[in-house]
Amino acid sequence: MSLAEENGFKYVVMDETNEKEAFALVTKIFSENEPMSKHLQCTLADSEALFRPFWNEWIRSGLSIVAINTETNKVIGALTAWDGATVDNWGMC
């Protein structure tokens, strides 16, 4: 679902059509730039393992947004979110 388009960028709800590209971008940026990840020397594989359990919830929620460059049609940014009241407990109490 397209939310807005301006200045060469399109903002859409994250879904199956853009989630793989968004996952690659988010995990790369997190592993390379997030202060605690840098301090702990986390790898890209570490970040992927951290994000993978939550990723489907972030897509299913309809609250996560990606920014797409309209010229290249590439994902250039992502905001991940979910409604904590609707998340499965993932086996936790």
PDB file of N, CA, C and O in Angstrom:
ATOM      1  N   MET A   1       0.837  -1.166   0.000  1.00  0.00           N
ATOM      2  CA  MET A   1       0.000   0.000   0.000  1.00  0.00           C
ATOM      3  C   MET A   1       0.887   1.236   0.000  1.00  0.00           C
ATOM      4  O   MET A   1       1.747   1.383   0.869  1.00  0.00           O
ATOM      5  N   SER A   2       0.687   2.115  -0.958  1.00  0.00           N
ATOM      6  CA  SER A   2       1.465   3.340  -1.050  1.00  0.00           C
ATOM      7  C   SER A   2       0.894   4.379  -0.099  1.00  0.00           C
ATOM      8  O   SER A   2      -0.317   4.600  -0.070  1.00  0.00           O
ATOM      9  N   LEU A   3       1.759   5.016   0.677  1.00  0.00           N
ATOM     10  CA  LEU A   3       1.338   6.010   1.655  1.00  0.00           C
ATOM     11  C   LEU A   3       1.558   7.428   1.158  1.00  0.00           C
ATOM     12  O   LEU A   3       0.720   8.304   1.373  1.00  0.00           O
ATOM     13  N   ALA A   4       2.676   7.652   0.499  1.00  0.00           N
ATOM     14  CA  ALA A   4       2.999   8.990   0.000  1.00  0.00           C
ATOM     15  C   ALA A   4       4.113   8.876  -1.028  1.00  0.00           C
ATOM     16  O   ALA A   4       4.839   7.883  -1.088  1.00  0.00           O
ATOM     17  N   GLU A   5       4.224   9.931  -1.840  1.00  0.00           N
ATOM     18  CA  GLU A   5       5.317  10.006  -2.806  1.00  0.00           C
ATOM     19  C   GLU A   5       5.701  11.457  -2.949  1.00  0.00           C
ATOM     20  O   GLU A   5       4.864  12.310  -3.242  1.00  0.00           O
ATOM     21  N   GLU A   6       6.991  11.734  -2.737  1.00  0.00           N
ATOM     22  CA  GLU A   6       7.482  13.104  -2.884  1.00  0.00           C
ATOM     23  C   GLU A   6       8.996  13.113  -3.015  1.00  0.00           C
ATOM     24  O   GLU A   6       9.682  12.232  -2.496  1.00  0.00           O
ATOM     25  N   ASN A   7       9.504  14.108  -3.705  1.00  0.00           N
ATOM     26  CA  ASN A   7      10.939  14.326  -3.860  1.00  0.00           C
ATOM     27  C   ASN A   7      11.702  13.082  -4.327  1.00  0.00           C
ATOM     28  O   ASN A   7      12.846  12.877  -3.921  1.00  0.00           O
ATOM     29  N   GLY A   8      11.093  12.261  -5.164  1.00  0.00           N
ATOM     30  CA  GLY A   8      11.776  11.093  -5.701  1.00  0.00           C
ATOM     31  C   GLY A   8      11.738   9.865  -4.808  1.00  0.00           C
ATOM     32  O   GLY A   8      12.422   8.876  -5.071  1.00  0.00           O
ATOM     33  N   PHE A   9      10.935   9.929  -3.749  1.00  0.00           N
ATOM     34  CA  PHE A   9      10.806   8.798  -2.831  1.00  0.00           C
ATOM     35  C   PHE A   9       9.347   8.414  -2.681  1.00  0.00           C
ATOM     36  O   PHE A   9       8.456   9.262  -2.653  1.00  0.00           O
ATOM     37  N   LYS A  10       9.130   7.109  -2.585  1.00  0.00           N
ATOM     38  CA  LYS A  10       7.788   6.577  -2.358  1.00  0.00           C
ATOM     39  C   LYS A  10       7.829   5.843  -1.018  1.00  0.00           C
ATOM     40  O   LYS A  10       8.753   5.074  -0.754  1.00  0.00           O
ATOM     41  N   TYR A  11       6.835   6.081  -0.186  1.00  0.00           N
ATOM     42  CA  TYR A  11       6.741   5.436   1.117  1.00  0.00           C
ATOM     43  C   TYR A  11       5.579   4.448   1.076  1.00  0.00           C
ATOM     44  O   TYR A  11       4.446   4.819   0.772  1.00  0.00           O
ATOM     45  N   VAL A  12       5.875   3.184   1.384  1.00  0.00           N
ATOM     46  CA  VAL A  12       4.869   2.133   1.299  1.00  0.00           C
ATOM     47  C   VAL A  12       4.920   1.262   2.548  1.00  0.00           C
ATOM     48  O   VAL A  12       5.931   1.212   3.248  1.00  0.00           O
ATOM     49  N   VAL A  13       3.818   0.580   2.811  1.00  0.00           N
ATOM     50  CA  VAL A  13       3.781  -0.381   3.906  1.00  0.00           C
ATOM     51  C   VAL A  13       4.628  -1.583   3.498  1.00  0.00           C
ATOM     52  O   VAL A  13       4.518  -2.080   2.377  1.00  0.00           O
ATOM     53  N   MET A  14       5.470  -2.041   4.415  1.00  0.00           N
ATOM     54  CA  MET A  14       6.317  -3.194   4.133  1.00  0.00           C
ATOM     55  C   MET A  14       5.440  -4.428   3.924  1.00  0.00           C
ATOM     56  O   MET A  14       4.510  -4.688   4.688  1.00  0.00           O
ATOM     57  N   ASP A  15       5.761  -5.179   2.872  1.00  0.00           N
ATOM     58  CA  ASP A  15       5.044  -6.419   2.602  1.00  0.00           C
ATOM     59  C   ASP A  15       5.995  -7.406   1.929  1.00  0.00           C
ATOM     60  O   ASP A  15       7.201  -7.167   1.863  1.00  0.00           O
ATOM     61  N   GLU A  16       5.460  -8.489   1.443  1.00  0.00           N
ATOM     62  CA  GLU A  16       6.286  -9.547   0.852  1.00  0.00           C
ATOM     63  C   GLU A  16       7.042  -9.091  -0.395  1.00  0.00           C
ATOM     64  O   GLU A  16       8.041  -9.708  -0.766  1.00  0.00           O
ATOM     65  N   THR A  17       6.584  -8.025  -1.043  1.00  0.00           N
ATOM     66  CA  THR A  17       7.250  -7.567  -2.264  1.00  0.00           C
ATOM     67  C   THR A  17       8.539  -6.809  -1.987  1.00  0.00           C
ATOM     68  O   THR A  17       9.396  -6.708  -2.865  1.00  0.00           O
ATOM     69  N   ASN A  18       8.689  -6.274  -0.775  1.00  0.00           N
ATOM     70  CA  ASN A  18       9.882  -5.484  -0.481  1.00  0.00           C
ATOM     71  C   ASN A  18      10.609  -5.926   0.783  1.00  0.00           C
ATOM     72  O   ASN A  18      11.624  -5.333   1.149  1.00  0.00           O
ATOM     73  N   GLU A  19      10.107  -6.956   1.453  1.00  0.00           N
ATOM     74  CA  GLU A  19      10.678  -7.337   2.755  1.00  0.00           C
ATOM     75  C   GLU A  19      12.076  -7.916   2.670  1.00  0.00           C
ATOM     76  O   GLU A  19      12.868  -7.701   3.588  1.00  0.00           O
ATOM     77  N   LYS A  20      12.415  -8.633   1.626  1.00  0.00           N
ATOM     78  CA  LYS A  20      13.765  -9.204   1.531  1.00  0.00           C
ATOM     79  C   LYS A  20      14.812  -8.108   1.370  1.00  0.00           C
ATOM     80  O   LYS A  20      15.864  -8.141   2.008  1.00  0.00           O
ATOM     81  N   GLU A  21      14.515  -7.150   0.521  1.00  0.00           N
ATOM     82  CA  GLU A  21      15.432  -6.036   0.324  1.00  0.00           C
ATOM     83  C   GLU A  21      15.524  -5.184   1.596  1.00  0.00           C
ATOM     84  O   GLU A  21      16.606  -4.726   1.963  1.00  0.00           O
ATOM     85  N   ALA A  22      14.392  -4.977   2.261  1.00  0.00           N
ATOM     86  CA  ALA A  22      14.389  -4.222   3.515  1.00  0.00           C
ATOM     87  C   ALA A  22      15.158  -4.960   4.604  1.00  0.00           C
ATOM     88  O   ALA A  22      15.900  -4.335   5.362  1.00  0.00           O
ATOM     89  N   PHE A  23      14.993  -6.282   4.695  1.00  0.00           N
ATOM     90  CA  PHE A  23      15.710  -7.076   5.692  1.00  0.00           C
ATOM     91  C   PHE A  23      17.221  -6.942   5.493  1.00  0.00           C
ATOM     92  O   PHE A  23      17.963  -6.746   6.456  1.00  0.00           O
ATOM     93  N   ALA A  24      17.667  -7.047   4.257  1.00  0.00           N
ATOM     94  CA  ALA A  24      19.095  -6.932   3.962  1.00  0.00           C
ATOM     95  C   ALA A  24      19.619  -5.550   4.352  1.00  0.00           C
ATOM     96  O   ALA A  24      20.715  -5.439   4.902  1.00  0.00           O
ATOM     97  N   LEU A  25      18.855  -4.507   4.077  1.00  0.00           N
ATOM     98  CA  LEU A  25      19.270  -3.147   4.401  1.00  0.00           C
ATOM     99  C   LEU A  25      19.298  -2.925   5.913  1.00  0.00           C
ATOM    100  O   LEU A  25      20.282  -2.412   6.446  1.00  0.00           O
ATOM    101  N   VAL A  26      18.234  -3.305   6.597  1.00  0.00           N
ATOM    102  CA  VAL A  26      18.141  -3.083   8.043  1.00  0.00           C
ATOM    103  C   VAL A  26      19.240  -3.830   8.793  1.00  0.00           C
ATOM    104  O   VAL A  26      19.891  -3.257   9.667  1.00  0.00           O
ATOM    105  N   THR A  27      19.451  -5.086   8.464  1.00  0.00           N
ATOM    106  CA  THR A  27      20.457  -5.859   9.181  1.00  0.00           C
ATOM    107  C   THR A  27      21.870  -5.361   8.892  1.00  0.00           C
ATOM    108  O   THR A  27      22.725  -5.375   9.777  1.00  0.00           O
ATOM    109  N   LYS A  28      22.121  -4.918   7.652  1.00  0.00           N
ATOM    110  CA  LYS A  28      23.439  -4.372   7.305  1.00  0.00           C
ATOM    111  C   LYS A  28      23.705  -3.084   8.083  1.00  0.00           C
ATOM    112  O   LYS A  28      24.768  -2.924   8.682  1.00  0.00           O
ATOM    113  N   ILE A  29      22.745  -2.179   8.072  1.00  0.00           N
ATOM    114  CA  ILE A  29      22.918  -0.906   8.767  1.00  0.00           C
ATOM    115  C   ILE A  29      23.054  -1.125  10.268  1.00  0.00           C
ATOM    116  O   ILE A  29      23.887  -0.490  10.915  1.00  0.00           O
ATOM    117  N   PHE A  30      22.241  -2.021  10.827  1.00  0.00           N
ATOM    118  CA  PHE A  30      22.300  -2.298  12.262  1.00  0.00           C
ATOM    119  C   PHE A  30      23.663  -2.851  12.646  1.00  0.00           C
ATOM    120  O   PHE A  30      24.266  -2.391  13.616  1.00  0.00           O
ATOM    121  N   SER A  31      24.151  -3.824  11.904  1.00  0.00           N
ATOM    122  CA  SER A  31      25.422  -4.454  12.266  1.00  0.00           C
ATOM    123  C   SER A  31      26.607  -3.501  12.098  1.00  0.00           C
ATOM    124  O   SER A  31      27.605  -3.624  12.808  1.00  0.00           O
ATOM    125  N   GLU A  32      26.503  -2.557  11.169  1.00  0.00           N
ATOM    126  CA  GLU A  32      27.619  -1.651  10.908  1.00  0.00           C
ATOM    127  C   GLU A  32      27.574  -0.354  11.704  1.00  0.00           C
ATOM    128  O   GLU A  32      28.605   0.300  11.868  1.00  0.00           O
ATOM    129  N   ASN A  33      26.382   0.038  12.209  1.00  0.00           N
ATOM    130  CA  ASN A  33      26.257   1.374  12.787  1.00  0.00           C
ATOM    131  C   ASN A  33      25.664   1.454  14.179  1.00  0.00           C
ATOM    132  O   ASN A  33      25.897   2.440  14.878  1.00  0.00           O
ATOM    133  N   GLU A  34      24.918   0.469  14.604  1.00  0.00           N
ATOM    134  CA  GLU A  34      24.287   0.537  15.926  1.00  0.00           C
ATOM    135  C   GLU A  34      25.386   0.448  16.981  1.00  0.00           C
ATOM    136  O   GLU A  34      26.193  -0.481  16.946  1.00  0.00           O
ATOM    137  N   PRO A  35      25.433   1.401  17.925  1.00  0.00           N
ATOM    138  CA  PRO A  35      26.564   1.469  18.864  1.00  0.00           C
ATOM    139  C   PRO A  35      26.847   0.179  19.639  1.00  0.00           C
ATOM    140  O   PRO A  35      28.006  -0.225  19.738  1.00  0.00           O
ATOM    141  N   MET A  36      25.839  -0.466  20.182  1.00  0.00           N
ATOM    142  CA  MET A  36      26.091  -1.683  20.955  1.00  0.00           C
ATOM    143  C   MET A  36      26.591  -2.810  20.043  1.00  0.00           C
ATOM    144  O   MET A  36      27.458  -3.590  20.435  1.00  0.00           O
ATOM    145  N   SER A  37      26.049  -2.890  18.838  1.00  0.00           N
ATOM    146  CA  SER A  37      26.520  -3.900  17.877  1.00  0.00           C
ATOM    147  C   SER A  37      27.986  -3.682  17.548  1.00  0.00           C
ATOM    148  O   SER A  37      28.763  -4.634  17.465  1.00  0.00           O
ATOM    149  N   LYS A  38      28.357  -2.428  17.362  1.00  0.00           N
ATOM    150  CA  LYS A  38      29.760  -2.125  17.070  1.00  0.00           C
ATOM    151  C   LYS A  38      30.641  -2.474  18.263  1.00  0.00           C
ATOM    152  O   LYS A  38      31.712  -3.058  18.098  1.00  0.00           O
ATOM    153  N   HIS A  39      30.193  -2.117  19.462  1.00  0.00           N
ATOM    154  CA  HIS A  39      30.975  -2.396  20.666  1.00  0.00           C
ATOM    155  C   HIS A  39      31.189  -3.903  20.856  1.00  0.00           C
ATOM    156  O   HIS A  39      32.274  -4.346  21.232  1.00  0.00           O
ATOM    157  N   LEU A  40      30.133  -4.680  20.587  1.00  0.00           N
ATOM    158  CA  LEU A  40      30.209  -6.130  20.750  1.00  0.00           C
ATOM    159  C   LEU A  40      30.779  -6.832  19.519  1.00  0.00           C
ATOM    160  O   LEU A  40      30.911  -8.056  19.501  1.00  0.00           O
ATOM    161  N   GLN A  41      31.118  -6.051  18.488  1.00  0.00           N
ATOM    162  CA  GLN A  41      31.662  -6.561  17.231  1.00  0.00           C
ATOM    163  C   GLN A  41      30.725  -7.589  16.582  1.00  0.00           C
ATOM    164  O   GLN A  41      31.160  -8.639  16.108  1.00  0.00           O
ATOM    165  N   CYS A  42      29.435  -7.257  16.577  1.00  0.00           N
ATOM    166  CA  CYS A  42      28.444  -8.138  15.950  1.00  0.00           C
ATOM    167  C   CYS A  42      28.646  -8.167  14.436  1.00  0.00           C
ATOM    168  O   CYS A  42      28.987  -7.157  13.821  1.00  0.00           O
ATOM    169  N   THR A  43      28.435  -9.309  13.867  1.00  0.00           N
ATOM    170  CA  THR A  43      28.549  -9.482  12.420  1.00  0.00           C
ATOM    171  C   THR A  43      27.177  -9.326  11.774  1.00  0.00           C
ATOM    172  O   THR A  43      26.158  -9.227  12.458  1.00  0.00           O
ATOM    173  N   LEU A  44      27.171  -9.304  10.463  1.00  0.00           N
ATOM    174  CA  LEU A  44      25.915  -9.274   9.729  1.00  0.00           C
ATOM    175  C   LEU A  44      25.076 -10.510  10.081  1.00  0.00           C
ATOM    176  O   LEU A  44      23.864 -10.401  10.266  1.00  0.00           O
ATOM    177  N   ALA A  45      25.700 -11.656  10.172  1.00  0.00           N
ATOM    178  CA  ALA A  45      24.984 -12.888  10.531  1.00  0.00           C
ATOM    179  C   ALA A  45      24.358 -12.775  11.921  1.00  0.00           C
ATOM    180  O   ALA A  45      23.260 -13.283  12.148  1.00  0.00           O
ATOM    181  N   ASP A  46      25.048 -12.114  12.852  1.00  0.00           N
ATOM    182  CA  ASP A  46      24.483 -11.896  14.190  1.00  0.00           C
ATOM    183  C   ASP A  46      23.223 -11.047  14.115  1.00  0.00           C
ATOM    184  O   ASP A  46      22.220 -11.356  14.759  1.00  0.00           O
ATOM    185  N   SER A  47      23.276  -9.978  13.329  1.00  0.00           N
ATOM    186  CA  SER A  47      22.121  -9.094  13.180  1.00  0.00           C
ATOM    187  C   SER A  47      20.957  -9.815  12.509  1.00  0.00           C
ATOM    188  O   SER A  47      19.802  -9.636  12.895  1.00  0.00           O
ATOM    189  N   GLU A  48      21.264 -10.622  11.514  1.00  0.00           N
ATOM    190  CA  GLU A  48      20.198 -11.386  10.856  1.00  0.00           C
ATOM    191  C   GLU A  48      19.532 -12.337  11.842  1.00  0.00           C
ATOM    192  O   GLU A  48      18.310 -12.482  11.832  1.00  0.00           O
ATOM    193  N   ALA A  49      20.315 -12.981  12.685  1.00  0.00           N
ATOM    194  CA  ALA A  49      19.757 -13.900  13.688  1.00  0.00           C
ATOM    195  C   ALA A  49      18.923 -13.150  14.713  1.00  0.00           C
ATOM    196  O   ALA A  49      17.923 -13.675  15.203  1.00  0.00           O
ATOM    197  N   LEU A  50      19.323 -11.927  15.044  1.00  0.00           N
ATOM    198  CA  LEU A  50      18.568 -11.112  15.997  1.00  0.00           C
ATOM    199  C   LEU A  50      17.221 -10.685  15.429  1.00  0.00           C
ATOM    200  O   LEU A  50      16.208 -10.757  16.125  1.00  0.00           O
ATOM    201  N   PHE A  51      17.196 -10.245  14.182  1.00  0.00           N
ATOM    202  CA  PHE A  51      15.981  -9.697  13.577  1.00  0.00           C
ATOM    203  C   PHE A  51      15.021 -10.754  13.043  1.00  0.00           C
ATOM    204  O   PHE A  51      13.813 -10.521  13.007  1.00  0.00           O
ATOM    205  N   ARG A  52      15.531 -11.909  12.629  1.00  0.00           N
ATOM    206  CA  ARG A  52      14.699 -12.911  11.964  1.00  0.00           C
ATOM    207  C   ARG A  52      13.442 -13.312  12.767  1.00  0.00           C
ATOM    208  O   ARG A  52      12.367 -13.391  12.173  1.00  0.00           O
ATOM    209  N   PRO A  53      13.525 -13.567  14.085  1.00  0.00           N
ATOM    210  CA  PRO A  53      12.323 -14.005  14.809  1.00  0.00           C
ATOM    211  C   PRO A  53      11.191 -12.967  14.811  1.00  0.00           C
ATOM    212  O   PRO A  53      10.020 -13.332  14.912  1.00  0.00           O
ATOM    213  N   PHE A  54      11.530 -11.695  14.701  1.00  0.00           N
ATOM    214  CA  PHE A  54      10.529 -10.630  14.774  1.00  0.00           C
ATOM    215  C   PHE A  54      10.043 -10.167  13.411  1.00  0.00           C
ATOM    216  O   PHE A  54       8.993  -9.532  13.310  1.00  0.00           O
ATOM    217  N   TRP A  55      10.792 -10.476  12.367  1.00  0.00           N
ATOM    218  CA  TRP A  55      10.563  -9.874  11.056  1.00  0.00           C
ATOM    219  C   TRP A  55       9.145 -10.113  10.528  1.00  0.00           C
ATOM    220  O   TRP A  55       8.505  -9.177  10.047  1.00  0.00           O
ATOM    221  N   ASN A  56       8.653 -11.327  10.608  1.00  0.00           N
ATOM    222  CA  ASN A  56       7.313 -11.612  10.078  1.00  0.00           C
ATOM    223  C   ASN A  56       6.237 -10.841  10.833  1.00  0.00           C
ATOM    224  O   ASN A  56       5.244 -10.425  10.235  1.00  0.00           O
ATOM    225  N   GLU A  57       6.418 -10.641  12.143  1.00  0.00           N
ATOM    226  CA  GLU A  57       5.465  -9.831  12.912  1.00  0.00           C
ATOM    227  C   GLU A  57       5.471  -8.389  12.405  1.00  0.00           C
ATOM    228  O   GLU A  57       4.419  -7.760  12.286  1.00  0.00           O
ATOM    229  N   TRP A  58       6.666  -7.871  12.107  1.00  0.00           N
ATOM    230  CA  TRP A  58       6.761  -6.498  11.631  1.00  0.00           C
ATOM    231  C   TRP A  58       6.074  -6.321  10.285  1.00  0.00           C
ATOM    232  O   TRP A  58       5.519  -5.260   9.999  1.00  0.00           O
ATOM    233  N   ILE A  59       6.112  -7.356   9.467  1.00  0.00           N
ATOM    234  CA  ILE A  59       5.419  -7.281   8.178  1.00  0.00           C
ATOM    235  C   ILE A  59       3.913  -7.440   8.378  1.00  0.00           C
ATOM    236  O   ILE A  59       3.120  -6.659   7.852  1.00  0.00           O
ATOM    237  N   ARG A  60       3.534  -8.451   9.139  1.00  0.00           N
ATOM    238  CA  ARG A  60       2.127  -8.760   9.356  1.00  0.00           C
ATOM    239  C   ARG A  60       1.377  -7.615  10.038  1.00  0.00           C
ATOM    240  O   ARG A  60       0.174  -7.460   9.828  1.00  0.00           O
ATOM    241  N   SER A  61       2.064  -6.816  10.847  1.00  0.00           N
ATOM    242  CA  SER A  61       1.412  -5.741  11.596  1.00  0.00           C
ATOM    243  C   SER A  61       0.835  -4.653  10.700  1.00  0.00           C
ATOM    244  O   SER A  61      -0.142  -3.999  11.067  1.00  0.00           O
ATOM    245  N   GLY A  62       1.431  -4.454   9.533  1.00  0.00           N
ATOM    246  CA  GLY A  62       0.995  -3.359   8.666  1.00  0.00           C
ATOM    247  C   GLY A  62       1.482  -1.997   9.144  1.00  0.00           C
ATOM    248  O   GLY A  62       1.064  -0.969   8.612  1.00  0.00           O
ATOM    249  N   LEU A  63       2.363  -1.981  10.146  1.00  0.00           N
ATOM    250  CA  LEU A  63       2.868  -0.729  10.697  1.00  0.00           C
ATOM    251  C   LEU A  63       4.277  -0.390  10.222  1.00  0.00           C
ATOM    252  O   LEU A  63       4.731   0.740  10.399  1.00  0.00           O
ATOM    253  N   SER A  64       4.974  -1.348   9.623  1.00  0.00           N
ATOM    254  CA  SER A  64       6.337  -1.115   9.142  1.00  0.00           C
ATOM    255  C   SER A  64       6.290  -0.470   7.763  1.00  0.00           C
ATOM    256  O   SER A  64       5.459  -0.814   6.923  1.00  0.00           O
ATOM    257  N   ILE A  65       7.206   0.478   7.553  1.00  0.00           N
ATOM    258  CA  ILE A  65       7.198   1.284   6.330  1.00  0.00           C
ATOM    259  C   ILE A  65       8.571   1.220   5.665  1.00  0.00           C
ATOM    260  O   ILE A  65       9.594   1.195   6.350  1.00  0.00           O
ATOM    261  N   VAL A  66       8.593   1.195   4.354  1.00  0.00           N
ATOM    262  CA  VAL A  66       9.846   1.291   3.609  1.00  0.00           C
ATOM    263  C   VAL A  66       9.802   2.512   2.700  1.00  0.00           C
ATOM    264  O   VAL A  66       8.746   2.923   2.219  1.00  0.00           O
ATOM    265  N   ALA A  67      10.979   3.073   2.482  1.00  0.00           N
ATOM    266  CA  ALA A  67      11.140   4.176   1.542  1.00  0.00           C
ATOM    267  C   ALA A  67      11.803   3.605   0.292  1.00  0.00           C
ATOM    268  O   ALA A  67      12.790   2.874   0.375  1.00  0.00           O
ATOM    269  N   ILE A  68      11.251   3.945  -0.851  1.00  0.00           N
ATOM    270  CA  ILE A  68      11.744   3.421  -2.128  1.00  0.00           C
ATOM    271  C   ILE A  68      12.116   4.586  -3.032  1.00  0.00           C
ATOM    272  O   ILE A  68      11.343   5.531  -3.190  1.00  0.00           O
ATOM    273  N   ASN A  69      13.309   4.512  -3.626  1.00  0.00           N
ATOM    274  CA  ASN A  69      13.741   5.495  -4.603  1.00  0.00           C
ATOM    275  C   ASN A  69      12.920   5.258  -5.871  1.00  0.00           C
ATOM    276  O   ASN A  69      12.959   4.163  -6.433  1.00  0.00           O
ATOM    277  N   THR A  70      12.185   6.259  -6.324  1.00  0.00           N
ATOM    278  CA  THR A  70      11.292   6.062  -7.472  1.00  0.00           C
ATOM    279  C   THR A  70      12.052   5.897  -8.785  1.00  0.00           C
ATOM    280  O   THR A  70      11.513   5.317  -9.727  1.00  0.00           O
ATOM    281  N   GLU A  71      13.290   6.390  -8.876  1.00  0.00           N
ATOM    282  CA  GLU A  71      14.076   6.222 -10.100  1.00  0.00           C
ATOM    283  C   GLU A  71      14.623   4.805 -10.237  1.00  0.00           C
ATOM    284  O   GLU A  71      14.611   4.228 -11.325  1.00  0.00           O
ATOM    285  N   THR A  72      15.104   4.249  -9.122  1.00  0.00           N
ATOM    286  CA  THR A  72      15.740   2.931  -9.164  1.00  0.00           C
ATOM    287  C   THR A  72      14.826   1.815  -8.670  1.00  0.00           C
ATOM    288  O   THR A  72      15.099   0.635  -8.889  1.00  0.00           O
ATOM    289  N   ASN A  73      13.753   2.191  -8.009  1.00  0.00           N
ATOM    290  CA  ASN A  73      12.814   1.241  -7.403  1.00  0.00           C
ATOM    291  C   ASN A  73      13.487   0.363  -6.336  1.00  0.00           C
ATOM    292  O   ASN A  73      13.075  -0.774  -6.106  1.00  0.00           O
ATOM    293  N   LYS A  74      14.529   0.908  -5.689  1.00  0.00           N
ATOM    294  CA  LYS A  74      15.262   0.201  -4.640  1.00  0.00           C
ATOM    295  C   LYS A  74      14.839   0.709  -3.270  1.00  0.00           C
ATOM    296  O   LYS A  74      14.566   1.898  -3.098  1.00  0.00           O
ATOM    297  N   VAL A  75      14.785  -0.185  -2.304  1.00  0.00           N
ATOM    298  CA  VAL A  75      14.514   0.190  -0.926  1.00  0.00           C
ATOM    299  C   VAL A  75      15.729   0.943  -0.397  1.00  0.00           C
ATOM    300  O   VAL A  75      16.857   0.457  -0.483  1.00  0.00           O
ATOM    301  N   ILE A  76      15.488   2.143   0.155  1.00  0.00           N
ATOM    302  CA  ILE A  76      16.595   2.946   0.685  1.00  0.00           C
ATOM    303  C   ILE A  76      16.453   3.221   2.175  1.00  0.00           C
ATOM    304  O   ILE A  76      17.340   3.820   2.782  1.00  0.00           O
ATOM    305  N   GLY A  77      15.353   2.794   2.764  1.00  0.00           N
ATOM    306  CA  GLY A  77      15.151   2.999   4.188  1.00  0.00           C
ATOM    307  C   GLY A  77      13.992   2.167   4.683  1.00  0.00           C
ATOM    308  O   GLY A  77      13.142   1.741   3.902  1.00  0.00           O
ATOM    309  N   ALA A  78      13.959   1.936   5.991  1.00  0.00           N
ATOM    310  CA  ALA A  78      12.874   1.148   6.569  1.00  0.00           C
ATOM    311  C   ALA A  78      12.641   1.563   8.010  1.00  0.00           C
ATOM    312  O   ALA A  78      13.579   1.887   8.739  1.00  0.00           O
ATOM    313  N   LEU A  79      11.385   1.546   8.406  1.00  0.00           N
ATOM    314  CA  LEU A  79      10.976   1.763   9.784  1.00  0.00           C
ATOM    315  C   LEU A  79      10.200   0.521  10.190  1.00  0.00           C
ATOM    316  O   LEU A  79       9.153   0.221   9.616  1.00  0.00           O
ATOM    317  N   THR A  80      10.711  -0.197  11.175  1.00  0.00           N
ATOM    318  CA  THR A  80      10.042  -1.423  11.607  1.00  0.00           C
ATOM    319  C   THR A  80       9.243  -1.156  12.873  1.00  0.00           C
ATOM    320  O   THR A  80       9.721  -0.491  13.792  1.00  0.00           O
ATOM    321  N   ALA A  81       8.019  -1.681  12.914  1.00  0.00           N
ATOM    322  CA  ALA A  81       7.149  -1.470  14.069  1.00  0.00           C
ATOM    323  C   ALA A  81       6.113  -2.576  14.140  1.00  0.00           C
ATOM    324  O   ALA A  81       5.818  -3.235  13.143  1.00  0.00           O
ATOM    325  N   TRP A  82       5.571  -2.770  15.319  1.00  0.00           N
ATOM    326  CA  TRP A  82       4.465  -3.703  15.494  1.00  0.00           C
ATOM    327  C   TRP A  82       3.651  -3.282  16.702  1.00  0.00           C
ATOM    328  O   TRP A  82       4.106  -2.486  17.523  1.00  0.00           O
ATOM    329  N   ASP A  83       2.468  -3.809  16.805  1.00  0.00           N
ATOM    330  CA  ASP A  83       1.582  -3.564  17.937  1.00  0.00           C
ATOM    331  C   ASP A  83       1.862  -4.646  18.965  1.00  0.00           C
ATOM    332  O   ASP A  83       1.492  -5.803  18.764  1.00  0.00           O
ATOM    333  N   GLY A  84       2.502  -4.286  20.050  1.00  0.00           N
ATOM    334  CA  GLY A  84       2.884  -5.254  21.068  1.00  0.00           C
ATOM    335  C   GLY A  84       1.719  -6.003  21.683  1.00  0.00           C
ATOM    336  O   GLY A  84       1.904  -7.079  22.251  1.00  0.00           O
ATOM    337  N   ALA A  85       0.528  -5.450  21.577  1.00  0.00           N
ATOM    338  CA  ALA A  85      -0.648  -6.109  22.136  1.00  0.00           C
ATOM    339  C   ALA A  85      -1.113  -7.273  21.271  1.00  0.00           C
ATOM    340  O   ALA A  85      -1.916  -8.094  21.716  1.00  0.00           O
ATOM    341  N   THR A  86      -0.617  -7.350  20.044  1.00  0.00           N
ATOM    342  CA  THR A  86      -1.068  -8.414  19.143  1.00  0.00           C
ATOM    343  C   THR A  86       0.021  -9.437  18.824  1.00  0.00           C
ATOM    344  O   THR A  86      -0.222 -10.385  18.077  1.00  0.00           O
ATOM    345  N   VAL A  87       1.202  -9.258  19.375  1.00  0.00           N
ATOM    346  CA  VAL A  87       2.329 -10.144  19.067  1.00  0.00           C
ATOM    347  C   VAL A  87       2.152 -11.485  19.757  1.00  0.00           C
ATOM    348  O   VAL A  87       1.749 -11.547  20.918  1.00  0.00           O
ATOM    349  N   ASP A  88       2.457 -12.573  19.028  1.00  0.00           N
ATOM    350  CA  ASP A  88       2.488 -13.894  19.647  1.00  0.00           C
ATOM    351  C   ASP A  88       3.537 -13.882  20.742  1.00  0.00           C
ATOM    352  O   ASP A  88       4.475 -13.086  20.690  1.00  0.00           O
ATOM    353  N   ASN A  89       3.394 -14.748  21.732  1.00  0.00           N
ATOM    354  CA  ASN A  89       4.365 -14.727  22.838  1.00  0.00           C
ATOM    355  C   ASN A  89       5.654 -15.473  22.495  1.00  0.00           C
ATOM    356  O   ASN A  89       6.581 -15.465  23.305  1.00  0.00           O
ATOM    357  N   TRP A  90       5.752 -16.111  21.339  1.00  0.00           N
ATOM    358  CA  TRP A  90       6.969 -16.781  20.886  1.00  0.00           C
ATOM    359  C   TRP A  90       7.502 -17.767  21.925  1.00  0.00           C
ATOM    360  O   TRP A  90       8.706 -18.013  21.999  1.00  0.00           O
ATOM    361  N   GLY A  91       6.596 -18.326  22.724  1.00  0.00           N
ATOM    362  CA  GLY A  91       7.004 -19.303  23.721  1.00  0.00           C
ATOM    363  C   GLY A  91       7.506 -18.693  25.011  1.00  0.00           C
ATOM    364  O   GLY A  91       7.997 -19.408  25.884  1.00  0.00           O
ATOM    365  N   MET A  92       7.390 -17.390  25.143  1.00  0.00           N
ATOM    366  CA  MET A  92       7.837 -16.719  26.380  1.00  0.00           C
ATOM    367  C   MET A  92       6.639 -16.471  27.283  1.00  0.00           C
ATOM    368  O   MET A  92       5.505 -16.394  26.808  1.00  0.00           O
ATOM    369  N   CYS A  93       6.879 -16.348  28.556  1.00  0.00           N
ATOM    370  CA  CYS A  93       5.798 -16.050  29.521  1.00  0.00           C
ATOM    371  C   CYS A  93       5.450 -14.590  29.506  1.00  0.00           C
ATOM    372  O   CYS A  93       4.568 -14.157  30.248  1.00  0.00           O
TER     373      CYS A  93
END
